[in-house]
Amino acid sequence: MNFHTDQYRPDSPRPARRVLLAVCMAGVMLPATLLAAPVLRCQIDQGGITRMLDVTPTDDPYRVKAIDINGRFRFKAVMIGDARQVDYIKLYTYDQAMRQPALLHMATYMTPAVSVSPATLTGRNFIYAPDLERELQYQCMLLEVTP
């Protein structure tokens, strides 16, 4: 006798399991760009040494610390915003003077567009310290990166 019934059979998934399976499948099928986050990637060249700096969004610019570049410069990159939108980016370059750092260069980018392809945001910048004419170069890209 072969008939169809709505009763639970051990070999068929329960309705809750079907919903869970559907949710999991939808999560796998979501495009990666929905999970992507903005990252500011800066390449800093000074004294023959190249450094890469990745910066993620923050809501407090005062928590971001300037990094030392070969004991000669300090570089600070601040990206204000969240995973959905970048409000602004500020880049600071300081001379590492004997007494205290002195600001040499500051750039602001208001509501910059995030790119999935490598495209420079800043172009190549050349900054010179007042004493001994030391040079620092940097360029930054605003990318969308999946974790």
N, C-alpha and C positions, 0 to 999 in steps of 0.2 A: 504494500500500500504506500503510495507516494502522494503526500499532501503537504501544503505549505502552511506554516504556523508562525505566529509572532513571538512565540516563546523563545527564551534564551537557549542557545545551543553552544556547547563548549567550543566548537570549531568556528564560530562567527564572532566578530568583534562586538563589544557592547557599544551602545550609542556614545557614551563618554569617551571611549577609546577612539572611536571614529572622529570625534571632534578634535581630540588631542592630535591624532594623526594628521588631520587637515590643517591645523594650526602649525604644526611642525613643517609640513610640506610648504606652506605659504612662507614661512620664515626662511626656508632654504631658497625659495624662488625670488625673494626680494632682491632688487638690484643692489650691488655693493655701494653705489653712491649714496644710498639712504643711511648707510652705516659710516660713511666717510666723514672726516673732520678736517678743518683747516689747519695747516701747518706752515709756518713761515720758516723757510730754509735759507740760511745765510752762509755764504762762503766768504771767509775773511782771510786775506793774505797779508802777511807782514814779515819782513826779514827772511824771506825764503820758506816760511812755514805757512801751510794752509790749514785752516780749521773750518769745520762745518758746525753750524749751530742750528738746532731745530727748536722753534718756539711755538707753544700752543696757547690758545686763548686764555685770558684771565679776566677777572672783574676788578682786580686791585693792582694798579701800576706800581704801587709803592712796595709790593712784595717782590718784584722782579729785581734781581741784582745784576749789576754790570760785571762782565767777565774780564779777567786780565788777559791781555794779548802780549805775550813775550816780555812782560814787565815794562812795556813802553806805552801802551795804550790801554784803554778800557772801552768795551763795547756793550751797549745795552739795547735790546730789542723788546718792545712791549707791544703785544697784540691784545686789544680790548675787544671782547665779544664772547661768543659761545660757539657751540658746535654748528649752529644754524647760520650765524651771520657774524662777520667781523665788522665792528663799528669803526675802529681806526687802528693804525699802526704808527708807532713812533720809534725812530732809531736814533741813538745817541752815540757819539764817539768822543772820548775824553783823552787828553794828554795825561799821562801818568807822571805828573810833576812831583818834585821832592816834597813839597808841603801838602798839597791836596790835588786831586784830579781837576783839570780845567776843561770845560766844554769847548770842543773844536767844531763840532758839526751836529746838527739835529735836522731830521727830516720827518715830515708827517704825511701820511697817506690816509685820506678820509674814505670810508666805506669802499675799500678796494675789492675788486672782483677776484674770486677764487678760481683757479684754473686746474684742470685735470692734466693738461699737458705742460711740460716745462717751459714756462715763459717768465722772463725776468720782470719783477715788479719795480725794482729800483734802478736798473741799469748799473753800470760799473762806476763806483765812486772812488775818488782818490783823495785822501786826507793827509795833510802834512803837519807834523809837530813843529812848533816854533823853534825849538833848539835842535841842532844837529840835523834838521830837515829830514827826519824819519818819515817814512811813508806807510800808510795803511790803505789797503784796497778792500772793498766789499761789494757784494751784489746779493740781493735777496729775491727769492721766488715765493709766491703764495700758492700753495698747492692744496689739493684735496687728497688726503691720504686715508686709506682704510687701515684700521688697527690690526 
